[in-house]
């Protein structure tokens, strides 16, 4: 499934160049739809085999392994599964133990809401993991914390994203500004008053990228108002 044109293009797209956030990553040149086909074909792959994919130097192998894990979580989470809670917890713990393989934004964004976020919707008392990840020196772990809140936001629970946005507002990485702004925008899609409440308090201090992402779905008049604060 490797394509030479994609293998040449993807290192630049994912900043796998010297000094880039994905420095050192390697690409076979496989497109995501093909990886999803492989993930479906091998949806019952064992943990030992998943670990081999997670340890691969090839980006597509790690992503495909994580796509398989997402599928396994979704299967385990089906209401009719009599071992649902046990199997889901096991997968979440396995995911958290292998975050070293979740090392670019596409792998984060594909997995964090659908595994960790989905779990936390039903396990309020375990949401402290978001604080631990947000305190990490690893960019991708901080982004996992933020993206996991997408499932909470879709459940009309906004406390976690507001807390993380306030806590990480000074994060120096543009990928975090984009992630937080994106989640704030999703919050606004569900409850615009909550977004406006946040903006009234923080718009002047927010990095411009974060602010632009957060107000993207507002009216042109409102976008202008917030950008000129």
DRENLUMRO-338608 format. One line per 2 residues: number of its first residue (from 1); their letters; for each residue x, y, z of C-alpha. Coordinates in Angstrom, 2 decimals, padded with zeros to 5 digits. Layout:
NUM = a = X,Y,Z ~ ...
REM end
This chain:
1 = xx = 000.00,000.00,000.00 ~ 003.04,002.30,000.12
3 = xx = 003.09,005.16,-002.38 ~ 006.29,006.89,-003.40
5 = xx = 004.62,010.27,-003.81 ~ 003.18,010.12,-000.29
7 = xx = 006.46,008.86,001.16 ~ 008.12,011.97,-000.24
9 = xx = 005.35,014.34,000.88 ~ 004.50,013.14,004.41
11 = xx = 007.79,013.93,006.22 ~ 007.32,017.60,005.43
13 = xx = 003.61,017.55,006.27 ~ 004.26,016.01,009.69
15 = xx = 007.39,018.10,010.33 ~ 009.62,015.01,010.45
17 = xx = 012.57,017.19,009.47 ~ 015.51,018.41,011.58
19 = xx = 014.11,020.74,014.22 ~ 010.50,019.77,013.48
21 = xx = 008.09,018.40,016.04 ~ 008.14,015.03,014.26
23 = xx = 011.90,014.93,013.75 ~ 013.17,011.44,013.03
25 = xx = 009.82,009.91,012.09 ~ 009.77,007.74,008.99
27 = xx = 006.99,007.21,006.46 ~ 006.14,004.34,004.15
29 = xx = 003.70,006.50,002.19 ~ 000.40,004.80,003.09
31 = xx = -002.81,006.82,003.10 ~ -005.16,006.67,006.07
33 = xx = -008.10,004.97,004.30 ~ -005.80,002.05,003.45
35 = xx = -004.58,001.93,007.04 ~ -008.17,001.77,008.25
37 = xx = -008.80,-001.18,005.92 ~ -005.82,-003.01,007.42
39 = xx = -007.00,-002.14,010.94 ~ -010.41,-003.65,010.22
41 = xx = -008.85,-006.76,008.71 ~ -006.69,-007.31,011.80
43 = xx = -009.13,-005.98,014.40 ~ -008.46,-008.94,016.73
45 = xx = -004.68,-008.57,016.69 ~ -003.06,-009.64,019.97
47 = xx = -001.44,-007.22,022.40 ~ 001.97,-008.70,021.67
49 = xx = 001.54,-007.97,017.98 ~ 000.22,-004.48,018.72
51 = xx = 003.36,-003.81,020.74 ~ 005.43,-004.66,017.66
53 = xx = 003.49,-002.08,015.66 ~ 003.84,000.51,018.44
55 = xx = 007.61,-000.01,018.47 ~ 007.95,000.41,014.70
57 = xx = 010.01,003.29,013.33 ~ 007.35,003.66,010.62
59 = xx = 004.62,006.17,011.34 ~ 001.94,004.20,009.50
61 = xx = 002.62,001.06,011.55 ~ 002.15,002.93,014.82
63 = xx = -001.01,004.66,013.58 ~ -002.47,001.41,012.26
65 = xx = -001.77,-000.30,015.57 ~ -003.58,002.47,017.38
67 = xx = -006.50,002.30,014.95 ~ -006.79,-001.39,015.81
69 = xx = -006.80,-000.50,019.51 ~ -009.56,002.07,018.95
71 = xx = -011.61,-000.62,017.25 ~ -011.00,-003.02,020.11
73 = xx = -012.16,-000.40,022.60 ~ -015.33,000.30,020.62
75 = xx = -016.08,-003.43,020.49 ~ -015.43,-003.84,024.22
77 = xx = -017.64,-000.84,025.01 ~ -020.76,-002.29,023.41
79 = xx = -023.59,-002.35,025.98 ~ -024.27,-006.07,025.53
81 = xx = -020.70,-007.04,026.43 ~ -020.94,-008.71,029.88
83 = xx = -017.26,-007.89,030.57 ~ -017.53,-004.34,029.26
85 = xx = -016.00,-002.38,032.14 ~ -013.14,-004.81,032.72
87 = xx = -012.16,-005.00,029.04 ~ -012.44,-001.24,028.50
89 = xx = -010.30,-000.51,031.55 ~ -007.68,-002.97,030.33
91 = xx = -007.52,-001.23,026.95 ~ -007.29,002.24,028.50
93 = xx = -004.44,001.11,030.74 ~ -002.68,-000.47,027.75
95 = xx = -003.12,002.78,025.80 ~ -001.71,004.92,028.59
97 = xx = 001.22,002.55,029.03 ~ 002.10,002.96,025.35
99 = xx = 001.76,006.69,024.82 ~ 005.30,006.68,023.47
101 = xx = 003.78,005.43,020.22 ~ 001.28,008.29,020.18
103 = xx = 003.87,010.69,018.92 ~ 002.33,012.93,016.31
105 = xx = -000.85,014.95,016.17 ~ -002.75,012.57,013.87
107 = xx = -002.19,009.60,016.20 ~ -003.20,011.71,019.20
109 = xx = -006.33,013.04,017.55 ~ -007.40,009.60,016.30
111 = xx = -007.07,007.89,019.67 ~ -007.38,010.23,022.65
113 = xx = -011.12,011.02,022.34 ~ -012.14,007.50,021.35
115 = xx = -010.21,005.62,024.04 ~ -009.31,007.82,027.00
117 = xx = -012.08,010.37,026.47 ~ -014.77,007.74,026.00
119 = xx = -013.65,006.05,029.21 ~ -013.65,009.27,031.24
121 = xx = -017.21,010.11,030.20 ~ -018.31,007.18,032.35
123 = xx = -015.61,007.38,035.03 ~ -015.67,010.84,036.56
125 = xx = -013.46,009.82,039.48 ~ -010.59,008.95,037.11
127 = xx = -010.37,012.30,035.34 ~ -007.31,013.20,037.37
129 = xx = -005.32,011.50,034.61 ~ -005.91,014.64,032.55
131 = xx = -004.03,016.71,035.13 ~ -001.11,014.29,035.06
133 = xx = -000.90,014.32,031.29 ~ -001.28,018.11,031.14
135 = xx = 001.75,018.44,033.42 ~ 003.93,016.29,031.16
137 = xx = 007.03,017.63,029.45 ~ 006.01,015.60,026.40
139 = xx = 004.03,017.66,023.89 ~ 001.97,014.68,022.74
141 = xx = 000.88,013.74,026.24 ~ -000.35,017.29,026.83
143 = xx = -002.26,017.12,023.56 ~ -003.76,013.75,024.59
145 = xx = -005.13,015.45,027.72 ~ -006.75,018.21,025.66
147 = xx = -008.13,015.98,022.89 ~ -009.58,013.51,025.40
149 = xx = -011.96,016.27,026.50 ~ -013.70,016.12,023.11
151 = xx = -015.79,013.20,024.35 ~ -016.68,015.12,027.50
153 = xx = -017.60,018.20,025.48 ~ -019.90,016.11,023.29
155 = xx = -021.53,015.00,026.55 ~ -022.05,018.68,027.49
157 = xx = -019.36,018.55,030.17 ~ -017.09,021.59,029.89
159 = xx = -015.31,021.86,033.23 ~ -012.26,019.87,032.12
161 = xx = -011.58,021.76,028.90 ~ -012.00,025.10,030.63
163 = xx = -009.54,024.07,033.34 ~ -007.04,022.71,030.84
165 = xx = -007.36,025.75,028.57 ~ -006.62,028.06,031.50
167 = xx = -003.77,025.89,032.70 ~ -002.11,025.45,029.30
169 = xx = -002.74,028.89,027.86 ~ 000.93,029.71,028.24
171 = xx = 002.09,026.52,026.52 ~ 004.74,027.49,024.03
173 = xx = 003.81,025.10,021.26 ~ 001.56,026.11,018.38
175 = xx = 000.09,022.59,018.20 ~ -001.26,023.07,021.71
177 = xx = -002.71,026.45,020.83 ~ -004.53,024.82,017.92
179 = xx = -005.75,021.87,020.01 ~ -007.10,024.05,022.81
181 = xx = -008.71,026.49,020.40 ~ -010.33,023.59,018.58
183 = xx = -011.81,022.18,021.80 ~ -013.05,025.60,022.87
185 = xx = -014.72,025.92,019.46 ~ -016.40,022.56,020.01
187 = xx = -017.59,023.79,023.40 ~ -019.01,026.88,021.69
189 = xx = -020.81,024.70,019.18 ~ -022.59,023.04,022.09
191 = xx = -023.04,026.13,024.26 ~ -021.98,029.50,022.85
193 = xx = -022.56,031.21,026.19 ~ -019.87,029.05,027.77
195 = xx = -017.41,030.04,025.06 ~ -018.27,033.72,025.41
197 = xx = -017.83,033.46,029.17 ~ -014.34,032.06,028.62
199 = xx = -013.47,034.68,026.02 ~ -014.57,037.57,028.23
201 = xx = -012.11,036.37,030.82 ~ -009.20,035.31,028.62
203 = xx = -009.43,036.65,025.04 ~ -006.83,039.38,025.60
205 = xx = -004.29,036.90,026.96 ~ -004.94,034.01,024.60
207 = xx = -002.35,033.24,021.90 ~ -003.75,034.50,018.60
209 = xx = -003.84,031.03,017.05 ~ -005.83,029.67,019.99
211 = xx = -008.23,032.59,019.81 ~ -008.73,032.27,016.04
213 = xx = -009.49,028.57,016.29 ~ -011.92,029.09,019.18
215 = xx = -014.04,031.71,017.41 ~ -013.98,030.16,013.93
217 = xx = -017.69,029.27,013.95 ~ -018.92,032.60,015.32
219 = xx = -020.39,035.33,013.14 ~ -018.00,037.62,011.29
221 = xx = -019.05,040.48,013.55 ~ -018.29,038.47,016.69
223 = xx = -014.97,037.21,015.30 ~ -013.90,040.79,014.61
225 = xx = -014.95,041.86,018.09 ~ -012.90,039.18,019.83
227 = xx = -009.83,039.57,017.61 ~ -009.67,043.30,018.34
229 = x = -009.91,043.00,022.12
REM end
